Amino acid sequence: MQSDAKTPDEYLSELDPTRREAISAVRSVILDNLPDGYEEVMQYGMISYVVPSSVVPETYNGQRLMYIALASQKQYMSLYLTSVYTDESLSDWFKERYLASGKKMNMGKSCVRFRKLEDLPLDLVAEVAALTPLDKFVDETESYRSGQKSKK
């Protein structure tokens, strides 16, 4: 269910009330904890928190570097955590903390899937959103990508 919305508010207005409430709550947690410098935009049909193009003007795919994204899919809602994907120790920490919350985890490499707001440990979302300052995320992303290139 990719959206053509131009703004996060337009995106939210397209959702049914239950999804709107859940996505809005997660969005608020992210915005309240997001380090300075990231921008909230629509990218790939999702609410995304990205590195401004003024900081990293050229990327491998022409899109701004995505730190976090939030989406309502057909069967579930998704929270994409790029920093968790690119850092194995952070991924291990996140998974351990998620499981310790007592909530059932449904996660791919970077995508946390949830059907209702109660399935998501919002305190952990706040922590992971606040964890990586913009400059550190840019450095880690560039390091990760150059490591990926050298493995090919």
Backbone as ProteinMPNN parsed JSONL, in Angstrom:
{"seq_chain_A": "MQSDAKTPDEYLSELDPTRREAISAVRSVILDNLPDGYEEVMQYGMISYVVPSSVVPETYNGQRLMYIALASQKQYMSLYLTSVYTDESLSDWFKERYLASGKKMNMGKSCVRFRKLEDLPLDLVAEVAALTPLDKFVDETESYRSGQKSKK", "coords_chain_A": {"N_chain_A": [[0.831, -1.183, 0.0], [1.496, 1.539, -1.112], [1.765, 4.998, -0.721], [0.793, 8.03, -2.379], [0.94, 10.399, -1.132], [1.978, 13.716, -0.395], [2.847, 14.924, 1.906], [3.543, 14.212, 5.392], [1.235, 14.702, 7.0], [-0.817, 14.594, 5.092], [-0.546, 11.939, 4.357], [-1.264, 10.656, 6.769], [-3.942, 11.43, 6.865], [-5.084, 9.811, 4.966], [-5.329, 7.343, 6.11], [-7.199, 4.744, 7.858], [-9.083, 5.371, 10.88], [-8.067, 3.843, 13.133], [-5.513, 2.954, 12.314], [-4.424, 5.472, 11.748], [-4.317, 6.6, 14.309], [-2.439, 4.889, 15.569], [-0.102, 5.106, 13.904], [0.294, 7.862, 14.125], [0.909, 8.066, 16.856], [3.347, 6.651, 17.034], [4.829, 8.227, 15.309], [4.904, 10.624, 16.798], [6.475, 9.83, 18.978], [8.888, 9.327, 17.665], [9.465, 11.922, 16.574], [9.704, 13.371, 18.968], [12.067, 12.4, 19.973], [14.044, 12.351, 18.07], [17.321, 13.037, 16.955], [18.876, 16.256, 16.385], [18.839, 17.726, 13.119], [17.936, 15.78, 11.276], [15.403, 15.365, 8.733], [11.859, 15.345, 8.355], [10.082, 13.756, 5.915], [8.217, 12.698, 2.994], [9.029, 9.703, 1.558], [9.558, 7.107, -0.677], [6.867, 6.504, -0.432], [6.336, 6.522, 2.259], [6.316, 7.844, 5.639], [9.223, 9.412, 6.357], [12.398, 9.781, 7.929], [15.093, 11.565, 7.322], [18.474, 12.16, 6.13], [19.367, 15.413, 5.381], [19.636, 16.614, 1.982], [21.483, 18.597, 1.706], [23.499, 17.88, 3.414], [24.394, 15.325, 2.618], [24.759, 15.283, -0.516], [24.975, 13.552, -2.732], [23.963, 10.321, -3.308], [24.018, 6.709, -3.448], [21.697, 5.868, -4.751], [20.36, 8.121, -5.482], [18.459, 9.0, -3.727], [17.602, 10.531, -0.58], [19.437, 9.708, 2.403], [17.938, 7.394, 4.475], [17.017, 7.354, 7.795], [15.015, 6.51, 9.635], [11.829, 5.08, 8.968], [8.273, 5.059, 8.564], [5.338, 3.247, 8.078], [2.098, 2.321, 6.821], [1.082, -0.718, 5.964], [-0.588, -3.254, 3.972], [-1.318, -5.564, 5.58], [-0.188, -4.98, 8.043], [1.547, -2.582, 10.144], [4.605, -0.777, 9.697], [7.878, -0.191, 10.907], [10.821, 1.104, 9.954], [14.192, 0.727, 10.549], [17.068, 1.911, 9.858], [19.584, 2.236, 11.052], [19.722, 0.083, 12.793], [19.855, -1.968, 11.003], [22.339, -1.567, 9.753], [24.239, -1.889, 11.72], [25.498, -4.406, 13.483], [25.879, -4.921, 16.248], [24.151, -3.063, 17.379], [21.778, -4.026, 16.33], [21.609, -6.513, 17.642], [21.392, -5.587, 20.301], [18.956, -4.152, 20.121], [17.098, -6.193, 19.444], [17.331, -7.863, 21.698], [16.429, -6.114, 23.729], [13.85, -5.638, 22.795], [12.634, -8.178, 22.947], [12.845, -8.519, 25.704], [10.936, -6.766, 26.531], [8.626, -8.138, 26.566], [6.852, -8.124, 24.543], [5.644, -9.473, 21.467], [7.933, -10.006, 18.926], [8.16, -9.132, 15.543], [10.153, -9.111, 13.074], [12.235, -8.141, 10.362], [15.324, -7.602, 8.666], [15.604, -4.804, 8.996], [13.078, -3.983, 9.364], [10.441, -3.555, 11.483], [7.52, -5.088, 12.178], [4.15, -4.468, 13.042], [0.86, -5.009, 14.278], [-0.898, -3.656, 15.896], [-0.796, -0.767, 18.009], [-0.152, -1.473, 20.635], [1.521, -3.618, 20.321], [4.057, -2.72, 20.006], [7.012, -1.7, 21.611], [7.085, 1.33, 22.777], [8.855, 2.84, 24.346], [11.318, 1.733, 23.699], [11.393, 2.339, 20.986], [11.641, 5.106, 21.206], [14.19, 5.241, 22.397], [15.867, 4.069, 20.397], [15.418, 5.815, 18.295], [16.581, 8.155, 19.272], [19.214, 7.502, 19.448], [21.294, 7.783, 17.472], [23.157, 10.356, 16.391], [23.013, 12.69, 13.642], [25.519, 13.129, 12.17], [27.033, 10.901, 12.969], [25.413, 8.832, 12.004], [25.606, 9.272, 9.222], [28.366, 8.792, 8.846], [28.503, 6.069, 9.669], [26.772, 4.87, 7.828], [28.065, 5.375, 5.402], [30.421, 3.963, 5.866], [29.403, 1.363, 6.156], [28.332, 0.954, 3.581], [30.649, 1.145, 1.977], [32.001, -1.062, 2.922], [30.276, -3.067, 2.051], [30.615, -2.821, -0.7], [33.28, -3.636, -0.957], [33.092, -6.334, -0.425], [32.03, -7.519, -2.622]], "CA_chain_A": [[0.0, 0.0, 0.0], [2.335, 2.715, -1.189], [0.979, 6.219, -0.807], [1.27, 9.141, -3.199], [0.841, 11.613, -0.31], [3.13, 14.623, -0.499], [3.273, 15.328, 3.243], [3.123, 13.267, 6.439], [-0.153, 14.952, 7.4], [-1.666, 14.054, 4.023], [-0.451, 10.488, 4.499], [-2.085, 10.265, 7.918], [-5.364, 11.646, 6.551], [-5.53, 8.721, 4.101], [-5.445, 6.103, 6.889], [-8.398, 4.56, 8.664], [-8.848, 5.968, 12.194], [-7.236, 3.025, 14.011], [-4.14, 3.05, 11.804], [-3.989, 6.861, 11.914], [-3.968, 6.783, 15.714], [-1.203, 4.155, 15.859], [1.014, 5.723, 13.183], [0.504, 9.181, 14.736], [1.568, 7.879, 18.152], [4.746, 6.294, 16.773], [5.427, 9.44, 14.732], [5.168, 11.558, 17.898], [7.627, 9.31, 19.727], [10.079, 9.571, 16.838], [9.741, 13.36, 16.524], [10.123, 13.827, 20.293], [13.37, 11.846, 20.33], [14.941, 12.403, 16.923], [18.407, 14.008, 17.087], [18.839, 17.423, 15.502], [19.385, 17.665, 11.773], [17.149, 14.944, 10.374], [14.194, 15.979, 8.203], [10.703, 14.485, 8.142], [9.609, 13.893, 4.535], [7.646, 11.504, 2.38], [9.988, 9.06, 0.66], [9.122, 5.733, -0.948], [5.482, 6.353, -0.007], [6.309, 6.362, 3.716], [6.852, 8.949, 6.427], [10.636, 9.079, 6.502], [13.286, 10.699, 8.641], [16.214, 11.44, 6.398], [19.595, 13.095, 6.148], [19.116, 16.43, 4.347], [20.51, 16.538, 0.807], [22.576, 19.558, 1.882], [24.547, 17.192, 4.166], [24.884, 14.281, 1.713], [24.059, 15.603, -1.762], [24.997, 12.458, -3.699], [23.839, 8.992, -2.714], [24.139, 5.646, -4.441], [20.45, 5.684, -5.495], [19.75, 9.418, -5.75], [17.499, 9.316, -2.659], [18.232, 10.917, 0.682], [19.682, 8.603, 3.317], [16.822, 7.221, 5.394], [17.357, 6.918, 9.146], [13.835, 5.789, 10.116], [10.616, 5.287, 8.176], [7.061, 4.576, 9.197], [4.371, 3.008, 7.007], [0.939, 1.451, 7.004], [1.017, -1.688, 4.875], [-1.901, -3.902, 3.874], [-1.584, -6.472, 6.681], [0.449, -4.533, 9.276], [2.272, -1.319, 10.079], [6.039, -1.051, 9.676], [8.864, 0.782, 11.358], [12.094, 0.749, 9.344], [15.287, 1.271, 11.36], [18.279, 1.69, 9.074], [20.759, 2.109, 11.921], [19.703, -1.28, 13.319], [20.246, -2.816, 9.881], [23.742, -1.392, 9.382], [25.123, -2.078, 12.874], [25.134, -5.708, 14.054], [25.774, -4.842, 17.71], [22.907, -2.337, 17.655], [20.708, -4.955, 16.011], [21.532, -7.465, 18.752], [20.87, -4.837, 21.456], [17.549, -3.847, 19.876], [16.325, -7.433, 19.532], [17.331, -8.282, 23.103], [15.55, -5.203, 24.459], [12.48, -5.843, 22.328], [12.15, -9.425, 23.547], [12.731, -8.292, 27.15], [9.722, -5.979, 26.783], [7.503, -9.066, 26.663], [6.016, -8.006, 23.347], [6.033, -10.377, 20.398], [8.694, -9.302, 17.902], [8.032, -9.565, 14.16], [11.163, -8.22, 12.514], [13.184, -8.543, 9.333], [16.631, -6.999, 8.935], [15.425, -3.454, 9.532], [11.65, -3.693, 9.405], [9.664, -4.061, 12.607], [6.119, -5.119, 11.779], [3.221, -4.528, 14.17], [-0.54, -4.938, 13.862], [-1.55, -2.617, 16.705], [0.17, 0.034, 18.754], [0.238, -2.189, 21.849], [2.534, -4.61, 19.964], [5.332, -2.031, 19.821], [7.512, -1.057, 22.831], [7.36, 2.723, 22.408], [10.05, 3.332, 25.029], [12.458, 1.284, 22.902], [11.378, 3.164, 19.768], [12.214, 6.399, 21.611], [15.636, 5.067, 22.59], [16.577, 3.834, 19.143], [15.326, 7.05, 17.498], [17.494, 9.147, 19.846], [20.536, 6.909, 19.617], [22.333, 8.067, 16.488], [23.198, 11.714, 15.825], [23.087, 12.748, 12.181], [26.876, 12.94, 11.641], [27.414, 9.51, 13.219], [24.654, 7.999, 11.07], [26.21, 9.441, 7.899], [29.639, 8.066, 8.858], [28.246, 4.627, 9.741], [26.16, 4.446, 6.573], [29.114, 5.364, 4.379], [31.317, 2.854, 6.203], [28.67, 0.14, 5.839], [28.234, 0.818, 2.124], [31.953, 0.853, 1.387], [32.271, -2.449, 3.29], [29.46, -3.897, 1.175], [31.241, -2.799, -2.023], [34.528, -4.392, -0.944], [32.778, -7.752, -0.309], [31.501, -8.015, -3.902]], "C_chain_A": [[0.873, 1.244, 0.0], [1.469, 3.942, -1.441], [1.623, 7.219, -1.765], [1.201, 10.461, -2.431], [2.126, 12.421, -0.418], [3.671, 15.042, 0.861], [2.862, 14.253, 4.252], [1.676, 13.472, 6.881], [-1.139, 14.433, 6.357], [-1.682, 12.526, 4.089], [-1.362, 10.003, 5.627], [-3.576, 10.402, 7.609], [-5.932, 10.535, 5.677], [-5.823, 7.432, 4.884], [-6.785, 5.99, 7.597], [-8.078, 5.028, 10.089], [-7.943, 5.16, 13.127], [-5.773, 3.09, 13.594], [-3.595, 4.468, 11.999], [-3.534, 7.103, 13.354], [-2.637, 6.105, 16.043], [0.001, 4.808, 15.187], [1.318, 7.099, 13.772], [1.242, 9.071, 16.068], [3.046, 7.539, 17.966], [5.48, 7.499, 16.197], [5.785, 10.431, 15.831], [6.373, 11.12, 18.717], [8.921, 9.582, 18.953], [10.429, 11.054, 16.859], [10.229, 13.903, 17.862], [11.54, 13.404, 20.641], [14.421, 11.923, 19.231], [16.058, 13.427, 17.158], [18.266, 15.149, 16.08], [19.418, 17.101, 14.128], [18.609, 16.811, 10.801], [15.91, 15.708, 9.922], [13.091, 14.932, 8.085], [10.148, 14.785, 6.753], [8.812, 12.659, 4.15], [8.68, 10.969, 1.397], [9.577, 7.597, 0.514], [7.702, 5.482, -0.452], [5.313, 6.152, 1.487], [6.722, 7.672, 4.38], [8.291, 8.573, 6.751], [11.39, 10.197, 7.205], [14.646, 10.51, 8.0], [17.309, 12.454, 6.7], [19.323, 14.119, 5.048], [20.099, 16.303, 3.178], [21.636, 17.569, 0.887], [23.752, 18.933, 2.642], [25.201, 16.112, 3.308], [24.161, 14.472, 0.376], [23.999, 14.452, -2.765], [24.952, 11.129, -2.96], [23.864, 7.953, -3.827], [22.881, 5.498, -5.287], [19.728, 6.995, -5.796], [18.708, 9.847, -4.724], [18.261, 9.74, -1.401], [18.393, 9.691, 1.578], [18.575, 8.545, 4.359], [17.331, 6.665, 6.723], [16.245, 6.028, 9.704], [12.7, 6.053, 9.131], [9.455, 4.579, 8.861], [6.0, 4.431, 8.117], [3.217, 2.134, 7.48], [0.858, 0.569, 5.771], [-0.359, -2.35, 4.874], [-2.238, -4.722, 5.122], [-1.06, -5.986, 8.039], [1.008, -3.133, 9.076], [3.754, -1.642, 10.216], [6.837, 0.141, 10.182], [10.209, 0.305, 10.819], [13.208, 1.48, 10.087], [16.609, 0.978, 10.664], [19.499, 1.502, 9.954], [20.85, 0.713, 12.528], [20.175, -2.255, 12.237], [21.751, -2.756, 9.632], [24.722, -1.654, 10.515], [24.707, -3.354, 13.612], [25.003, -5.657, 15.576], [24.512, -4.085, 18.122], [21.698, -3.23, 17.373], [20.512, -5.962, 17.143], [20.926, -6.808, 19.991], [19.375, -4.597, 21.301], [16.68, -5.095, 20.048], [16.23, -7.924, 20.973], [16.365, -7.43, 23.926], [14.086, -5.394, 24.064], [11.893, -7.087, 22.997], [11.967, -9.279, 25.057], [11.484, -7.487, 27.506], [8.501, -6.875, 26.974], [6.564, -9.001, 25.469], [6.547, -8.938, 22.264], [6.724, -9.576, 19.285], [8.466, -9.956, 16.54], [8.943, -8.637, 13.364], [11.966, -8.9, 11.42], [14.519, -7.904, 9.674], [16.518, -5.595, 9.52], [13.966, -3.119, 9.786], [10.987, -4.368, 10.592], [8.201, -3.955, 12.201], [5.241, -5.227, 13.025], [1.8, -4.328, 13.661], [-1.324, -3.893, 14.647], [-0.491, -1.952, 17.572], [0.696, -0.701, 19.98], [1.308, -3.247, 21.579], [3.945, -4.024, 19.924], [5.792, -1.398, 21.133], [7.965, 0.382, 22.524], [8.57, 3.298, 23.124], [11.314, 2.914, 24.28], [12.536, 2.05, 21.585], [11.996, 4.529, 20.072], [13.726, 6.295, 21.749], [16.374, 4.915, 21.275], [16.508, 5.062, 18.237], [16.366, 8.065, 17.961], [18.959, 8.735, 19.768], [21.628, 7.445, 18.693], [22.24, 9.494, 15.951], [23.445, 11.666, 14.316], [24.488, 12.453, 11.653], [27.37, 11.513, 11.844], [26.693, 8.574, 12.253], [25.247, 8.084, 9.663], [27.516, 8.652, 7.818], [29.422, 6.552, 8.839], [27.645, 4.095, 8.444], [27.209, 4.371, 5.471], [30.093, 4.22, 4.615], [30.672, 1.517, 5.838], [28.647, -0.084, 4.325], [29.591, 0.531, 1.493], [32.394, -0.559, 1.754], [31.506, -3.416, 2.41], [30.101, -3.962, -0.22], [32.491, -3.674, -2.043], [34.282, -5.891, -0.853], [32.322, -8.351, -1.636], [32.609, -8.478, -4.823]], "O_chain_A": [[0.974, 1.929, 1.018], [0.56, 3.92, -2.27], [2.842, 7.242, -1.933], [1.383, 11.528, -3.018], [3.22, 11.866, -0.519], [4.821, 15.469, 0.967], [1.942, 13.475, 3.995], [0.964, 12.495, 7.112], [-2.185, 13.889, 6.71], [-2.726, 11.904, 3.895], [-2.132, 9.058, 5.455], [-4.379, 9.578, 8.047], [-7.146, 10.337, 5.651], [-6.492, 6.534, 4.372], [-7.429, 6.994, 7.901], [-6.907, 5.074, 10.464], [-7.13, 5.744, 13.843], [-4.893, 3.263, 14.437], [-2.435, 4.641, 12.373], [-2.502, 7.729, 13.591], [-1.798, 6.693, 16.725], [1.02, 5.038, 15.838], [2.487, 7.464, 13.906], [2.105, 9.895, 16.37], [3.9, 8.084, 18.665], [6.627, 7.759, 16.559], [6.865, 11.021, 15.798], [7.198, 11.947, 19.105], [9.92, 10.015, 19.528], [11.575, 11.41, 17.134], [11.074, 14.797, 17.895], [12.155, 13.998, 21.526], [15.581, 11.585, 19.464], [15.774, 14.569, 17.522], [17.609, 15.005, 15.049], [20.355, 16.313, 13.996], [18.62, 17.09, 9.602], [15.421, 16.588, 10.631], [13.355, 13.775, 7.756], [9.788, 15.923, 6.45], [8.748, 11.69, 4.907], [9.147, 11.69, 0.515], [9.281, 6.934, 1.508], [7.369, 4.354, -0.088], [4.274, 5.671, 1.94], [7.391, 8.505, 3.769], [8.543, 7.529, 7.354], [11.063, 11.378, 7.089], [15.269, 9.454, 8.112], [17.11, 13.443, 7.406], [19.074, 13.741, 3.904], [21.256, 15.929, 3.371], [22.647, 17.423, 0.199], [24.882, 19.408, 2.524], [26.426, 16.0, 3.276], [23.092, 13.903, 0.154], [23.068, 14.384, -3.566], [25.789, 10.848, -2.102], [23.743, 8.288, -5.005], [22.967, 5.049, -6.43], [18.608, 6.983, -6.308], [18.136, 10.931, -4.835], [19.411, 9.354, -1.193], [17.592, 8.757, 1.523], [18.306, 9.532, 5.043], [17.995, 5.629, 6.759], [16.506, 4.926, 10.186], [12.625, 7.126, 8.532], [9.638, 3.635, 9.629], [5.773, 5.352, 7.332], [3.348, 1.33, 8.403], [0.597, 1.049, 4.668], [-1.203, -2.021, 5.709], [-3.334, -4.587, 5.666], [-1.447, -6.525, 9.076], [0.947, -2.574, 7.981], [4.116, -2.67, 10.789], [6.515, 1.3, 9.921], [10.682, -0.771, 11.184], [13.17, 2.701, 10.235], [17.198, -0.084, 10.861], [20.366, 0.689, 9.635], [21.952, 0.212, 12.754], [20.824, -3.256, 12.541], [22.372, -3.776, 9.333], [25.932, -1.641, 10.287], [23.678, -3.375, 14.288], [24.105, -6.286, 16.135], [23.876, -4.438, 19.115], [20.709, -3.187, 18.104], [19.383, -6.231, 17.553], [20.062, -7.385, 20.651], [18.61, -4.814, 22.241], [15.649, -5.053, 20.72], [15.165, -8.353, 21.415], [15.582, -7.954, 24.719], [13.193, -5.32, 24.909], [10.791, -7.047, 23.543], [11.039, -9.852, 25.627], [11.026, -7.52, 28.648], [7.47, -6.433, 27.48], [5.588, -9.749, 25.401], [7.753, -9.163, 22.161], [6.175, -8.602, 18.772], [8.565, -11.175, 16.4], [8.559, -7.519, 13.021], [12.33, -10.071, 11.528], [14.817, -7.684, 10.848], [17.257, -5.242, 10.439], [13.659, -2.077, 10.366], [10.971, -5.595, 10.697], [7.704, -2.865, 11.915], [5.548, -5.983, 13.947], [1.57, -3.564, 12.724], [-2.286, -3.316, 14.143], [0.572, -2.518, 17.827], [1.87, -0.565, 20.326], [1.941, -3.728, 22.519], [4.921, -4.767, 19.819], [5.037, -0.626, 21.725], [9.088, 0.607, 22.071], [9.254, 4.16, 22.572], [12.281, 3.673, 24.235], [13.629, 2.375, 21.121], [12.784, 5.045, 19.281], [14.458, 7.163, 21.274], [17.398, 5.563, 21.059], [17.448, 5.323, 17.487], [16.966, 8.759, 17.14], [19.845, 9.556, 20.002], [22.783, 7.546, 19.108], [21.356, 9.807, 15.154], [24.019, 10.709, 13.797], [24.639, 11.608, 10.77], [28.057, 10.971, 10.978], [27.292, 7.629, 11.74], [25.373, 7.064, 8.985], [27.753, 7.932, 6.849], [30.078, 5.837, 8.081], [27.976, 2.991, 8.011], [27.237, 3.414, 4.697], [30.544, 3.581, 3.665], [31.329, 0.641, 5.276], [28.915, -1.188, 3.853], [29.669, -0.26, 0.553], [33.096, -1.199, 0.971], [32.024, -4.475, 2.055], [30.128, -5.022, -0.846], [32.743, -4.376, -3.023], [35.182, -6.666, -1.174], [32.238, -9.573, -1.76], [32.338, -8.923, -5.938]]}, "name": "protein", "num_of_chains": 1, "seq": "MQSDAKTPDEYLSELDPTRREAISAVRSVILDNLPDGYEEVMQYGMISYVVPSSVVPETYNGQRLMYIALASQKQYMSLYLTSVYTDESLSDWFKERYLASGKKMNMGKSCVRFRKLEDLPLDLVAEVAALTPLDKFVDETESYRSGQKSKK"}
